[in-house]
Amino acid sequence: MIQSDALSRWPGYNQTEEEERITMLPENTFSHDPDPNYLVGDNYGYSNDGDIIQISVIDTELQQKIKRGLEEDQIVQQVIKGLIEKELTPLKQKLAGWKYNDELLLFKNQTYIPANLELKQELLKLYHDLPSQGHPGIFGTMANIQRYFWWPGMHAFVKSYVQGCALCQQMKVNTHPLAPPLTPIKADPYAYPFSTVTMDFITDLPESNGYNALYVVVDHDLTKAIVLIPCTKTIDAIGTARLYHDNVYRRFGLPNRIISDRGPQFSSQVFQEMNN
């Protein structure tokens, strides 16, 4: 905004190049021209009785569905009847915070939604499912809806709806991932050295004397001793059995149990080759 001063009002004053680029807008540019297809609070946010209400925009089709839902609810009709009574009846005294405006029932300036499942689901689709809403989650959807609408048990309904949304559950970040349970392997109380062994390979090592891997054998149950045997990373079950025979079996004999992360088939083949 540029505020005029005495100099700029002088007839001989020459505007700068920056000021010449400024376009003066007519006064009616920002005038309020409501769309007749939408329902807006009367008198720019004031109800018929002069109280300030929430300014909300409701599609006319949705408005008609809400009205039909109100007409089908007998309890709601009694509430509306109590609100339009001119006299201060006991029922009207209990309806503090409720208003009836333009055939819509308002609770604390929020449009009341009757007990109609299809109507509630339609609201959730508008404020949650549409791409413009971006599936905002439970709290985001609640914040969007409760600015304009209210019904009993709304939070539980929204929570159930969002938790049943496949896209939300697919994109949800798991902040508490389940760790697989640890199941330690119990040691044999009558174990002898290398009666239970674990086998593994350390591969992709710098090549030395034609070897680029290590065959690792550990005594699991008793001494925790380790035997490191050079090999290649392409070694198979037969080669593994031969390395075990030459470096471990000659000193400790055959193991009773082999533990390996290469699967039971590999362990079985190695054990079979050692027996042969």
C-alpha positions in Angstrom: 0.0 0.0 0.0 1.2 3.5 -0.9 -0.1 6.4 1.2 -0.4 9.7 -0.6 1.3 12.7 0.8 1.2 16.4 -0.1 4.0 16.2 -2.6 2.4 13.4 -4.6 -0.9 15.4 -4.8 1.0 18.4 -6.3 0.0 18.9 -10.0 3.6 19.2 -11.1 4.8 16.1 -9.4 6.3 13.5 -11.7 5.7 9.8 -10.7 8.7 7.6 -10.5 9.0 4.5 -12.8 8.1 2.2 -9.8 4.9 4.2 -9.0 3.8 4.2 -12.7 3.7 0.3 -12.5 1.1 0.5 -9.7 -2.4 -0.1 -10.8 -5.2 1.6 -8.8 -8.0 -0.9 -8.1 -11.6 0.3 -8.0 -13.3 0.4 -4.6 -15.7 -2.4 -5.5 -13.0 -4.9 -6.4 -13.2 -6.6 -3.0 -16.9 -6.2 -2.5 -18.8 -9.3 -1.1 -20.8 -11.1 -3.9 -22.0 -14.4 -2.5 -22.6 -17.4 -4.8 -26.3 -18.3 -4.6 -25.4 -22.0 -4.9 -23.9 -21.9 -1.4 -25.4 -21.3 2.0 -23.6 -18.7 4.1 -24.4 -17.3 7.5 -27.0 -14.5 7.3 -25.9 -10.9 7.6 -22.2 -11.7 7.1 -22.0 -14.0 10.1 -24.9 -12.9 12.2 -28.0 -15.0 12.8 -31.5 -13.8 12.5 -31.7 -13.0 16.2 -28.5 -10.9 16.1 -26.1 -13.4 17.7 -22.8 -14.0 15.9 -22.6 -17.4 14.3 -19.9 -19.4 12.6 -19.4 -18.4 8.9 -19.4 -21.6 7.0 -20.0 -22.6 3.4 -22.2 -25.6 2.8 -23.1 -27.0 -0.6 -26.8 -26.7 -1.3 -27.1 -30.5 -2.0 -25.4 -31.3 1.3 -27.6 -28.7 3.0 -30.8 -30.4 1.8 -29.5 -33.8 3.0 -28.9 -32.3 6.5 -32.4 -30.8 6.5 -34.0 -34.1 5.5 -32.1 -35.8 8.2 -33.3 -33.3 10.8 -36.9 -33.8 9.6 -36.6 -37.6 10.1 -35.3 -37.3 13.7 -38.2 -36.9 16.1 -36.0 -35.9 19.0 -34.4 -33.2 16.9 -37.8 -31.9 15.9 -38.7 -31.5 19.6 -35.5 -29.6 20.1 -36.3 -27.3 17.2 -39.8 -26.8 18.5 -38.4 -25.8 21.9 -36.0 -23.3 20.3 -38.6 -21.5 18.2 -40.9 -21.1 21.1 -41.1 -17.4 22.0 -41.7 -18.1 25.7 -38.9 -19.2 28.0 -40.0 -22.8 28.5 -38.1 -25.3 30.7 -36.9 -27.1 27.6 -35.6 -23.9 26.1 -33.6 -23.2 29.2 -31.9 -26.6 28.9 -30.9 -25.8 25.3 -28.2 -23.3 26.0 -25.7 -23.2 23.1 -28.3 -24.4 20.6 -29.7 -22.3 17.8 -32.1 -22.8 14.9 -31.1 -20.8 11.9 -32.2 -21.1 8.2 -33.7 -24.6 8.9 -30.4 -25.8 10.3 -29.7 -26.7 13.9 -26.6 -25.2 15.4 -24.7 -26.3 18.5 -22.2 -23.7 19.7 -22.2 -22.2 16.2 -21.5 -25.6 14.5 -24.0 -27.3 12.2 -25.5 -30.3 13.9 -25.4 -33.5 11.8 -28.3 -35.9 12.5 -27.9 -39.6 13.2 -27.6 -40.5 9.5 -24.7 -42.9 8.6 -24.6 -42.0 4.9 -24.5 -38.3 5.7 -21.6 -38.7 8.1 -19.7 -40.8 5.6 -20.2 -38.2 2.9 -18.8 -35.5 5.2 -15.7 -37.7 5.9 -15.2 -38.2 2.1 -15.3 -34.4 1.6 -12.9 -33.6 4.5 -10.6 -36.6 4.3 -10.7 -38.6 1.0 -10.5 -35.8 -1.5 -7.0 -35.2 -3.0 -7.3 -31.5 -1.9 -7.5 -32.7 1.7 -4.7 -35.1 1.4 -5.8 -37.8 3.9 -4.8 -35.6 6.9 -5.2 -38.4 9.5 -7.4 -38.5 12.6 -6.5 -35.2 14.2 -6.3 -33.3 10.9 -9.7 -34.6 9.8 -11.3 -33.7 13.2 -9.9 -30.2 12.9 -11.3 -29.8 9.4 -14.8 -31.1 10.3 -15.4 -29.6 13.7 -14.9 -26.1 12.4 -18.3 -26.3 10.8 -20.1 -29.5 12.0 -20.8 -31.4 15.2 -22.6 -34.6 16.3 -22.4 -36.8 19.4 -19.5 -39.3 19.2 -17.9 -37.4 16.3 -14.3 -38.2 17.4 -14.9 -41.9 17.7 -16.6 -41.9 14.3 -13.7 -40.1 12.6 -11.1 -42.3 14.3 -12.9 -45.4 13.1 -13.2 -44.1 9.6 -9.6 -43.1 9.3 -8.3 -46.3 10.8 -10.3 -48.2 8.1 -8.8 -46.1 5.3 -6.5 -48.4 3.3 -4.4 -45.6 1.9 -3.9 -44.0 5.4 -2.8 -47.3 6.8 -0.5 -48.0 3.9 1.2 -44.5 4.2 1.3 -44.5 8.0 4.7 -44.4 9.6 5.3 -47.2 12.1 6.8 -45.4 15.1 6.9 -48.6 17.1 8.2 -51.3 14.8 8.0 -54.8 16.3 11.5 -56.3 16.8 11.8 -60.0 16.2 12.1 -62.0 19.4 15.5 -63.1 20.4 15.7 -66.9 21.0 19.1 -67.7 22.4 20.4 -71.2 21.6 20.8 -73.1 24.9 24.2 -74.7 25.5 24.5 -78.5 26.1 25.5 -79.0 29.8 27.5 -82.1 28.7 29.2 -80.4 25.8 32.9 -81.0 24.9 35.1 -78.7 22.7 33.5 -78.2 19.3 30.6 -80.5 19.9 28.3 -77.7 18.8 29.9 -75.4 16.2 28.7 -72.3 14.3 29.9 -71.7 10.8 30.0 -68.6 8.8 32.0 -66.9 6.0 33.7 -63.5 5.8 33.8 -62.6 2.1 35.1 -59.9 -0.3 38.4 -59.5 1.6 41.5 -58.3 -0.2 43.0 -61.2 -2.1 46.0 -62.9 -0.5 47.7 -66.0 -1.9 44.6 -66.7 -4.0 42.2 -66.4 -1.1 39.5 -63.7 -0.7 37.4 -65.1 2.2 37.6 -66.7 5.6 35.8 -69.8 6.8 34.9 -69.2 10.5 34.3 -72.1 12.9 33.4 -71.3 16.5 32.9 -73.6 19.5 29.5 -72.5 20.6 28.8 -74.4 23.9 32.0 -74.6 25.8 35.3 -72.8 25.0 34.1 -70.2 22.5 37.3 -70.9 20.6 37.5 -69.8 17.0 39.2 -71.3 13.9 39.9 -69.1 10.9 40.5 -70.9 7.6 41.3 -69.0 4.4 39.1 -69.9 1.4 37.4 -68.3 -1.6 33.9 -66.9 -1.6 32.7 -69.4 -4.2 33.3 -72.3 -1.9 30.5 -75.0 -1.9 29.4 -77.6 0.7 32.0 -80.1 -0.5 34.8 -77.6 -0.2 33.5 -76.5 3.2 33.5 -80.1 4.5 37.0 -80.7 3.3 38.3 -77.5 5.1 36.5 -78.6 8.3 38.0 -82.1 8.0 41.5 -80.8 7.5 41.5 -78.0 10.2 38.9 -79.0 12.9 37.9 -82.7 12.7 41.5 -83.9 13.0 41.7 -82.3 16.5 38.2 -82.4 17.8 36.2 -85.0 15.8 32.7 -84.6 14.3 30.3 -82.1 15.8 26.9 -83.1 17.2 25.2 -79.9 16.0 26.0 -77.3 13.3 24.6 -73.8 13.5 24.7 -71.7 10.3 22.7 -68.8 8.8 23.0 -70.4 5.3 20.0 -72.6 5.9 19.4 -76.2 7.0 20.2 -77.6 3.5 23.7 -76.2 3.6 24.4 -77.5 7.1 23.0 -80.9 6.1 25.2 -81.1 3.0 28.3 -80.2 5.0 27.5 -82.7 7.7 26.9 -85.4 5.1 30.1 -84.7 3.3 32.1 -84.8 6.6 30.6 -88.2 7.4 31.6 -89.5 4.0 
